[in-house]
Amino acid sequence: MPPLATARAAPIEHYENFPVASWLCPSHLRAPIAAIYHFARTADDLADEGQASPGQRLADLAAYRQALNDALAAAPNAPAPTPLAWPQVFGPLTRAIAEFALPAHLLHALLDAFEHDVRMTRDGGDYPDLSALLAYCANSANPVGRLLLHLYGVQDAPSLERSDAICTALQLINFWQDPSRDLPRGRNYFPNDWCASTGFDPSPWMRQTGSTASDNADAMVRLCAAHARNRMEQGQALVHRLPGRAGWELRLVVQGGLRVLDKIDALGGAVLHTRPRLHWWDAPRIAWRALLM
């Protein structure tokens, strides 16, 4: 079956810790925000979901990149014909590119990150240190924040830096709340130098032979959570730079991320077996903390 056939048919239904294009977003920006989200989410599915081989995943992502190039080329002439590939993604995205002049390099950077993920998993790669992991986040997470700031018309350097800090923190939180799912898939987002310093060995979990948490795992999880929390706090002043409801949306995103970190801290090494999740009863605490920012 051609790679596009299965990819176009699959609906996007995912658990998310953080709001996407919620009612707090300005109404005229909900459509482009949703278009960006579905573009990234579908590419992530191509890189990570199902049973496709690495070669097939890379071929699908190459076809997806070509569809992006087609959308970028069509946007100046919008309204453009419905694209043949992934119309539910590239139809709305083409309109968003045309109306808001979305920076092409940021959209391509996301695809660079997904291709990197596939190759890392295929080759059994890992991250030697935090700098290497942060370089990956610069493509996998930070472009999303910069695209949103572009929509809001916020482009000053301090705001971009704070956005990068928040987006990187959210990406790290996602990594470090998910080792129970990622390690068995061959994806290790614990930097090697941190593993060495804490004495934590992720290989039993990657071989799916790990059965109990350990003091070393607790030390690693605490180190990871502390770093993500510090990075989030470096960026959180951005909430005061965004206007109106957008600022409140970001407050909830930041506090949602910090609340997940609370749960990671509480689980410690048990996060290797249990994925911390947000529940409805976390909402009052998140809202209260957002109000106090």
C-alpha positions as CSV (number, residue, x, y, z in Angstrom):
1,M,0.0,0.0,0.0
2,P,1.4,3.5,-0.8
3,P,2.7,5.4,2.2
4,L,0.1,8.2,1.8
5,A,-2.9,5.9,1.9
6,T,-2.6,4.7,5.5
7,A,-1.3,8.1,6.8
8,R,-4.3,10.0,5.4
9,A,-6.8,7.6,6.8
10,A,-5.8,7.7,10.4
11,P,-7.6,10.2,12.6
12,I,-5.7,12.2,15.2
13,E,-6.9,11.1,18.7
14,H,-4.3,11.6,21.4
15,Y,-4.1,12.2,25.1
16,E,-2.6,15.6,25.7
17,N,-1.5,17.2,28.9
18,F,-1.6,20.8,27.5
19,P,-4.5,22.7,25.9
20,V,-4.5,23.2,22.2
21,A,-6.4,26.1,20.6
22,S,-8.7,26.3,23.6
23,W,-11.5,28.8,24.1
24,L,-9.0,31.1,25.7
25,C,-7.2,31.7,22.4
26,P,-8.4,34.7,20.4
27,S,-11.1,33.3,18.0
28,H,-9.4,34.5,14.8
29,L,-6.2,32.5,15.8
30,R,-7.9,29.2,16.7
31,A,-7.9,27.9,13.1
32,P,-4.2,28.6,12.4
33,I,-3.2,27.2,15.8
34,A,-5.2,24.1,15.2
35,A,-3.6,23.8,11.7
36,I,-0.1,24.0,13.1
37,Y,-0.9,21.4,15.8
38,H,-2.4,18.9,13.3
39,F,0.6,19.4,11.0
40,A,3.0,18.5,13.9
41,R,0.8,15.8,15.4
42,T,0.4,14.0,12.1
43,A,4.2,14.1,11.4
44,D,4.8,12.7,14.9
45,D,2.4,9.9,14.1
46,L,4.3,9.1,10.9
47,A,7.5,8.9,12.9
48,D,6.3,7.0,15.9
49,E,2.9,5.2,15.6
50,G,2.1,1.9,14.1
51,Q,4.4,-0.9,12.9
52,A,6.1,0.7,9.9
53,S,9.8,0.1,9.3
54,P,12.2,2.9,9.7
55,G,12.7,3.1,6.0
56,Q,8.9,3.4,5.5
57,R,8.7,6.1,8.1
58,L,11.4,8.1,6.5
59,A,9.8,7.7,3.1
60,D,6.4,8.9,4.6
61,L,8.1,11.9,6.2
62,A,9.8,12.7,2.9
63,A,6.4,12.6,1.1
64,Y,5.0,14.7,4.0
65,R,7.8,17.3,3.5
66,Q,7.0,17.5,-0.2
67,A,3.4,18.1,0.7
68,L,4.6,20.9,2.9
69,N,6.6,22.4,0.1
70,D,3.5,22.2,-2.2
71,A,1.5,24.0,0.5
72,L,4.2,26.7,0.8
73,A,4.2,27.1,-3.0
74,A,0.4,27.2,-3.2
75,A,-0.2,29.6,-0.3
76,P,0.5,32.9,-2.2
77,N,-2.3,31.9,-4.6
78,A,-4.8,30.9,-1.9
79,P,-7.5,29.9,-1.9
80,A,-5.6,26.9,-3.4
81,P,-7.1,23.6,-4.6
82,T,-7.5,21.0,-2.0
83,P,-4.1,19.1,-1.8
84,L,-4.0,15.5,-2.8
85,A,-1.9,14.4,0.1
86,W,-3.2,14.7,3.7
87,P,-5.9,17.3,2.7
88,Q,-7.2,17.5,6.3
89,V,-3.7,18.7,7.3
90,F,-2.5,20.8,4.4
91,G,-5.8,22.4,3.4
92,P,-6.0,24.3,6.7
93,L,-2.2,24.8,6.9
94,T,-2.1,26.3,3.4
95,R,-4.7,28.8,4.4
96,A,-2.8,29.6,7.6
97,I,0.4,30.1,5.6
98,A,-1.3,32.4,3.2
99,E,-3.1,34.5,5.8
100,F,-0.3,34.7,8.4
101,A,2.9,34.2,6.4
102,L,4.0,31.4,8.7
103,P,7.9,31.0,8.5
104,A,8.7,28.0,6.4
105,H,11.9,27.2,8.2
106,L,10.1,26.6,11.5
107,L,7.7,24.1,9.9
108,H,10.7,22.3,8.2
109,A,12.5,22.3,11.5
110,L,9.8,20.2,13.0
111,L,10.1,17.6,10.2
112,D,13.9,17.6,10.8
113,A,13.2,16.6,14.4
114,F,10.9,13.8,13.4
115,E,13.3,12.4,10.9
116,H,16.0,12.6,13.6
117,D,13.8,10.6,15.9
118,V,13.3,7.8,13.4
119,R,17.1,7.5,12.7
120,M,17.9,7.6,16.4
121,T,15.5,4.7,17.1
122,R,16.7,2.8,14.0
123,D,20.4,3.1,15.0
124,G,19.9,2.7,18.7
125,G,21.3,6.1,19.3
126,D,21.2,8.2,22.5
127,Y,22.1,11.6,23.8
128,P,25.7,11.9,25.2
129,D,24.8,15.0,27.3
130,L,22.2,17.6,28.0
131,S,23.5,19.9,25.2
132,A,22.8,17.2,22.6
133,L,19.2,16.7,23.9
134,L,18.6,20.5,24.0
135,A,19.8,20.7,20.4
136,Y,17.1,18.2,19.5
137,C,14.5,20.2,21.4
138,A,15.5,23.3,19.4
139,N,13.9,21.6,16.4
140,S,11.3,19.4,18.0
141,A,9.7,21.9,20.4
142,N,10.9,25.5,20.1
143,P,9.5,26.1,16.6
144,V,6.0,25.6,17.9
145,G,6.3,28.4,20.4
146,R,7.9,30.7,17.8
147,L,5.1,30.0,15.4
148,L,2.6,30.9,18.0
149,L,4.5,34.1,18.9
150,H,4.5,34.9,15.1
151,L,0.7,34.6,15.1
152,Y,0.5,37.0,18.1
153,G,2.9,39.5,16.5
154,V,5.5,39.1,19.3
155,Q,9.0,38.9,17.9
156,D,11.4,40.6,20.4
157,A,14.4,38.7,21.4
158,P,13.6,38.3,25.1
159,S,10.2,36.9,24.3
160,L,11.6,34.4,21.8
161,E,14.2,33.2,24.4
162,R,11.5,32.8,27.0
163,S,9.3,30.9,24.5
164,D,12.2,28.6,23.8
165,A,12.7,28.0,27.5
166,I,9.0,27.1,28.0
167,C,8.8,24.9,24.9
168,T,12.0,23.0,25.7
169,A,10.7,22.5,29.3
170,L,7.5,21.1,27.9
171,Q,9.4,18.8,25.6
172,L,11.6,17.6,28.4
173,I,8.6,17.0,30.7
174,N,7.0,14.9,27.9
175,F,10.2,12.9,27.6
176,W,10.6,12.3,31.3
177,Q,7.0,11.5,32.0
178,D,7.1,8.8,29.3
179,P,10.1,6.5,29.9
180,S,7.7,3.6,30.6
181,R,6.6,3.9,27.0
182,D,9.8,5.3,25.3
183,L,12.5,3.0,26.8
184,P,10.8,-0.3,25.5
185,R,10.6,1.4,22.1
186,G,14.4,2.0,22.1
187,R,14.1,5.7,22.8
188,N,16.3,6.9,25.7
189,Y,16.0,10.6,26.6
190,F,18.1,10.4,29.7
191,P,21.5,12.0,28.9
192,N,24.4,9.6,29.2
193,D,26.5,11.8,31.4
194,W,23.5,12.2,33.8
195,C,23.1,8.4,33.9
196,A,26.8,8.1,34.8
197,S,26.7,10.7,37.5
198,T,23.6,9.1,39.2
199,G,24.5,5.5,38.5
200,F,21.3,4.9,36.6
201,D,21.3,2.2,33.9
202,P,18.4,2.5,31.5
203,S,19.3,-0.7,29.5
204,P,17.2,-3.1,31.6
205,W,14.1,-1.1,30.7
206,M,15.1,-0.8,27.1
207,R,15.4,-4.7,27.1
208,Q,12.1,-4.7,28.9
209,T,13.6,-6.7,31.8
210,G,13.5,-3.9,34.4
211,S,11.0,-4.7,37.1
212,T,11.6,-2.4,40.1
213,A,12.6,1.2,40.6
214,S,15.8,2.0,42.4
215,D,17.5,4.8,44.4
216,N,19.5,5.5,41.2
217,A,16.4,5.8,39.2
218,D,14.9,8.2,41.8
219,A,18.1,10.3,41.7
220,M,17.9,10.5,37.9
221,V,14.2,11.4,37.9
222,R,14.8,14.1,40.5
223,L,17.6,15.6,38.5
224,C,15.6,15.6,35.3
225,A,12.5,17.1,37.0
226,A,14.6,19.9,38.6
227,H,16.2,20.8,35.3
228,A,12.8,21.0,33.5
229,R,11.3,23.0,36.4
230,N,14.2,25.5,36.3
231,R,13.9,25.9,32.5
232,M,10.1,26.5,32.8
233,E,10.7,29.1,35.5
234,Q,13.2,30.9,33.2
235,G,10.5,31.3,30.6
236,Q,7.4,31.9,32.6
237,A,7.7,35.7,32.5
238,L,6.5,35.5,28.9
239,V,2.9,35.2,30.2
240,H,3.0,38.9,31.0
241,R,4.2,39.8,27.4
242,L,1.3,38.1,25.6
243,P,-1.9,40.1,25.3
244,G,-5.3,39.2,26.9
245,R,-6.5,35.7,26.6
246,A,-3.3,34.5,25.0
247,G,-1.5,35.3,28.2
248,W,-4.0,33.3,30.2
249,E,-3.7,30.4,27.9
250,L,0.0,30.4,28.4
251,R,-0.4,30.6,32.2
252,L,-2.4,27.4,32.1
253,V,0.2,25.7,29.8
254,V,3.0,26.6,32.2
255,Q,1.1,25.6,35.3
256,G,0.0,22.4,33.6
257,G,3.6,21.5,32.9
258,L,4.7,22.3,36.4
259,R,1.8,20.2,37.8
260,V,3.1,17.2,35.7
261,L,6.5,17.8,37.3
262,D,4.9,17.6,40.7
263,K,3.6,14.2,39.8
264,I,6.9,13.1,38.3
265,D,8.6,14.2,41.6
266,A,6.0,12.3,43.6
267,L,6.5,9.1,41.6
268,G,10.3,9.2,41.5
269,G,11.8,6.1,39.9
270,A,8.3,4.7,39.6
271,V,7.8,6.9,36.5
272,L,9.7,4.0,34.7
273,H,6.5,2.0,35.2
274,T,3.7,4.6,35.5
275,R,3.0,7.6,33.3
276,P,1.9,10.6,35.4
277,R,-1.3,12.2,34.0
278,L,-3.3,15.3,34.6
279,H,-6.9,14.7,35.8
280,W,-9.9,16.9,36.2
281,W,-9.2,17.3,39.9
282,D,-5.9,19.0,39.0
283,A,-7.7,21.8,37.3
284,P,-8.5,24.0,40.3
285,R,-4.9,23.9,41.5
286,I,-3.6,24.7,38.0
287,A,-6.1,27.6,37.7
288,W,-5.2,29.0,41.1
289,R,-1.5,28.9,40.4
290,A,-2.1,30.5,37.0
291,L,-4.1,33.3,38.7
292,L,-1.2,34.0,41.0
293,M,1.5,34.3,38.3
